[in-house]
Amino acid sequence: MKITMENNVLKNFITNQPVWFAIAISVFDLLLGFAIFMVGSLIGLPEELLEVVILLTITALPLVIIGWLGWWQEAGFASTIQNAGALAVPLIVHLLTLIWFGIIDMEGRQIATLIVAYFLTALGEEALSRGLLFRALLPRGKWQAVLIPSILFGLGHVTKLIQGMPLSDNMLQMVNSALTGFLLASVRLRVNNIWPLIILHMLGDLFSSLTGIFGVPGALGLAGIPMTRWLIRWALLIIPGIYFVTRTPTAVTIDSQVVE
């Protein structure tokens, strides 16, 4: 009974204050990772183990909340995919990243490690941004459901600045992440399934590492990429994103009702 009452309280808060919920859970997600880092550092956990603990915790948080609310289907963890052709747009943008930015040398074992790490990262970030927050904001309209989680997703990368990323790189990463999130959220409207977005997110991170713009050895760094290429990439994220949001009807549903 107590769990049910707490569940209803949370649902009422989300219904009445979806924007504040989105901000609160995004901030909590960042603070949780920072708190684990601080505690782990104090007790002397090895750096690699600490990174795994943080990754698993941050990945689990939105999944636990989605399960608690009973929102698996509405958060996009569905068995069917609609309008699958829309998935080609972010895939093409990711492939162009490899063509435009080039590929650095990387060992197979390192690539395998990145795939596992980026899959977990993508699972947690998509479950939060394009799953939980998207569903919470959807009753307020498509634009809020797409834009607000995308902005918060971009701002969430400010933690890289704390970790030592140069300010110029960090600013570019936040803008690029927000616009990438915008395109993925707009595609989410069309396909009504979060699983392909998780795979696309993982591929985007992996390709960015393979090009070296994520700060791995041999990297140019984000700011080392010509600005014209960034502007072209961002245009390819924004233009189809706007098209997918404005085109009706969408495929997403709330209580089995299609959201226009």
N, C-alpha and C positions, 0 to 999 in steps of 0.2 A: 504493500500500500504506500509506504513512504517513497519508494523508488518511483511509483506511478505519479505521485503528487509532485515530486521534484521534476519529473519528465514534463508534466503539464506546465509547471512554472517556467521551465526553459522554453517550451514551445510558445507560451504566451508572450514571453520577452522577445523571442524571435519575430513573432507575428506583429507585435506592437512597435518594436524598435530594431528592425532588421539591420539598419546601417550601423547603429551602435554595437549590435552583436557582432557584425563583421569586423569592426575596428577592434573590439575587445578581444575576440578570439585570435585575431592576427597578432596583436600585441602580446597576448599571453603565449602564443606559439614562439615568438622571438625570445621572450623572457624565460620561458621554460628551457630552451636550448642554452641560453646564457647561464642560467642557474646550474644546469647540469655540468656545463663546462667549468664553472667556478668550483663546484663541489669536487668534481673529478680531479681537477688540478690540485686542490688542497690535500686530497687523500693520496695523491701520487699515482693515479691511474695512467698507464702508458697512453701516449697520444693516439695511437691507432685504435686502441680499445675504447677510448673516450669518444672518438669520432663515431664509432659504431654505435655506442650507447645513445648518443645524441640523435643520430640518424634514425635508429629504430624507434625512439621515443617520439620524435617529431612526426614520423610516419604514422605511428599508431594513434596519435591524438585525434585527428579528424575522423578516422575510421571508427574509433570508439564512440564519438559523439553521434556520428551518422547512425551507427547501430543502435545506440540508446534511444534516438528519436524515431527509429524505424523507417528511415528515409533511404534505404539502399536503392530501391528502384528509382525514386525521384531524384536522388543524387547522381544518377547516371550509371549505376552498377547493374546494367541490364543485359539481357541475353540476345537482344536484337539490335540491329543498326539500320537506321533509315538514312536515305540520301547519302550513301557512302561516298559518292563522287566528290563531296565537299572536302573529304580528307586529303584529296590530291593537292589542294592549295598549300597547306602548311608543309606537306612533304616536299613539294617543289622548292619552297623557300629554303628548307633545310639543305636540300641537295645543292642549291645555288651557293649556299654558304661554303661548301667544300670547293666549288669551282672558283668562286671569287677570292676566297681568303687563303687557299692553298692548304696542303697537308704536310705536317711535320712527321719526322721519324718517331715511332713509338713501338715498344715491344708488345708482343701478343699478350703476355701475362698482364701487362699494365692495362691494355684495352679491355681484357676480360674483367679485371677488377672494376674498371670504370663502368662497364655495362651493369654489373650488379649494383654498384653504388648509385648510379643514375636511375636505375629502375626503381629503387626504393625511394629516392628523392622525388622522382616523378609521381609515384603512387601517392606519397604524402601530400605533395604540393597540389596535384590535381584533385585529390579528395577534398582538400581544404578549399581551394579557390574555385574550381569548376564543378565541385560537388556540393559541399556543405554551404558555402557562402552564396554560390549561384542559386541554389534552391531556396535559401532564406530570403534572398532579395527578389526572386522571380515574381512574387505577387505584386511587387511595386512596379513591375514593367521590365521589358527586355533590356532596355538601355542601362538601368541600374544593375541588373543581374550580370551584365557583361562588363560595364565600366568600373564599378566600385571594386570588385575582387581583383580586376586587372591592375588598377592603381595600387591597391594594397600589396599585390604580388610584386610589383616593381619596387615599391618602397621597402619591402622586406629584405631586399638584397643590400640594404645599407649595412648589414652585418659584415659584409666583405670589406668595408672600409675599416671597421674595427679590427679585422684580421690582417690589415696591412696593405690592402689593395690601394693603389694610387687613386686620388680623388677623380682625376679625369676618366680613368677606367671605370670607376664605380658609378659615375654619373651616366656613362654610356650603357653600362650593364643594367642600371635601373630603368632607363628609357626603353632599351631593347627588350627587357623582360616584361615590362608593362604592355608594350605593343604586341609582343608574342602572345602574352596572356589574352589580349583583346581578340586576336585572331582565333585562338583556341576556344575562347568562350563563345565567339560568334558561330564557330563550327559546331560547338556543343548544341546550339539551338537547332541546327539542321539534323544532326545524327542521333541526338537523344541517347548517347552512350558515352561513358567516360573512358572505357578501356582503350579505344584507339587513340585518345588524347594522351593517355599515359605513355603509350608506345611512342607517339610523336614527340612528346616532351623528352623522353629518354634519348631519342635519336638526336633531337636538337642539342641537348647537352653534350652528347657523345661527339657529334660532328664539330661542335665548338671546341672541344678539347683536341680533336684530331687536327684542327686548323691551328691550334696554339693560342687562341685568343682568351683562353681561360687561365693563362698564367703557368702552364706546365713548361718544362725545359724546352728551349727553342722557340718560345712564344714571342710574338710581336707585341702582345698586349692589346687590349681593346682600343686604346688610343693610337696604336700603331697602324690601324686600318684606315685607309683614306676615307674622309667624311662622305664623299660622294657615294661610296659603296654602302655606307650605313643608310644614307638617305634613300637609296634605291631599295634596300632591304625593307626599310620602314614603310615605304610606299606600298610594297607588296604585302605588308601586314595590314595596313590600314584600309586600303581600297576594297579588297575582297571582304574584310571584316565588316565594313559598313554595308556592303551589299547583302551579306548573310543576315545582318540584324534587321535591315529594312524590308527584306523580302518576306512575304507572308504566303501561306501560313507556316509557322514553325512546327517542329516535331516534339518539343518538350511538353510535359504534362504535369499538372498538379491535381492530385485526387482523380486521375484518369481523364482529366479535361485538358485539351490542347490549349496552350497559352498563345494567344494571338500577339 
